[in-house]
Amino acid sequence: MSGDLALQIGRDALLMVMLISAPMLGLGLLVGIIVSIFQATTQIQEQTLSFIPKIVAVFVAMVMFGPWMLSMLTSYTRELFMLIPQMIH
């Protein structure tokens, strides 16, 4: 396997990780900001208040974007299997 191919596979893997995790991280961040604004306006300083909404938001993101994430992962895995003959030579 050439160094260029290894770098391409590594770059594609990192890109895939970022694409797959972006919806969950984005919704978690958005909910965290909303809860923080709510806490600041009502002066409720409970630190554990933000955990449950974030967990629910990440779960909802997994349910909503799950089919898309699965199709992205399967297509990437297929591409990796197609590259096996190039890795051997």
C-alpha positions in Angstrom: 0.0 0.0 0.0 1.4 3.4 -1.0 1.7 6.3 1.4 -0.7 8.4 -0.6 -3.4 5.7 -0.4 -2.9 5.5 3.4 -3.2 9.2 3.8 -6.3 9.3 1.6 -8.0 6.6 3.7 -7.1 8.3 6.9 -8.3 11.7 5.6 -11.6 10.1 4.4 -12.0 8.3 7.8 -11.6 11.6 9.7 -14.0 13.3 7.4 -16.6 10.5 7.9 -16.3 10.8 11.6 -16.9 14.5 11.5 -19.9 14.1 9.2 -21.5 11.4 11.2 -21.0 13.2 14.6 -22.0 16.6 13.4 -25.9 16.3 13.7 -25.6 14.9 17.3 -23.0 17.5 18.4 -24.9 20.3 16.7 -28.2 19.6 18.4 -26.5 19.0 21.7 -24.8 22.4 21.4 -28.0 24.1 20.4 -29.9 22.7 23.3 -27.1 23.5 25.7 -27.1 27.1 24.6 -30.9 27.3 24.9 -30.8 25.8 28.4 -27.9 28.2 29.4 -29.9 31.2 28.2 -33.0 29.9 30.2 -30.9 29.5 33.3 -29.4 32.9 32.9 -32.7 34.6 32.5 -34.4 32.8 35.4 -31.3 32.8 37.6 -31.6 29.0 38.2 -28.1 27.9 38.8 -28.6 24.1 38.8 -25.7 22.6 36.9 -27.4 19.2 36.3 -30.4 20.8 34.6 -28.7 20.8 31.2 -27.8 17.1 31.1 -31.3 15.6 30.5 -32.2 18.0 27.6 -28.9 17.4 25.9 -29.2 13.6 26.3 -32.7 13.8 24.8 -31.5 16.0 22.0 -28.7 13.6 21.1 -31.1 10.6 21.2 -33.6 12.5 18.9 -30.7 13.3 16.5 -29.7 9.7 16.5 -33.2 8.6 15.6 -33.7 11.3 13.0 -30.3 11.1 11.3 -29.8 7.3 11.9 -30.7 6.1 8.4 -28.5 8.8 6.8 -25.6 8.0 9.1 -26.0 4.2 8.4 -26.0 4.8 4.7 -22.9 7.0 4.9 -21.1 4.3 6.9 -22.1 1.5 4.6 -21.0 3.4 1.5 -17.7 4.2 3.1 -17.2 0.6 4.1 -18.0 -0.5 0.5 -15.4 2.0 -0.8 -12.8 0.5 1.6 -13.6 -3.0 0.4 -13.2 -1.8 -3.2 -9.7 -0.5 -2.3 -8.4 -3.8 -1.0 -7.0 -4.9 -4.3 -5.0 -1.6 -4.5 -3.7 -2.2 -1.0 -2.2 -5.6 -1.9 -0.2 -4.4 -4.8 
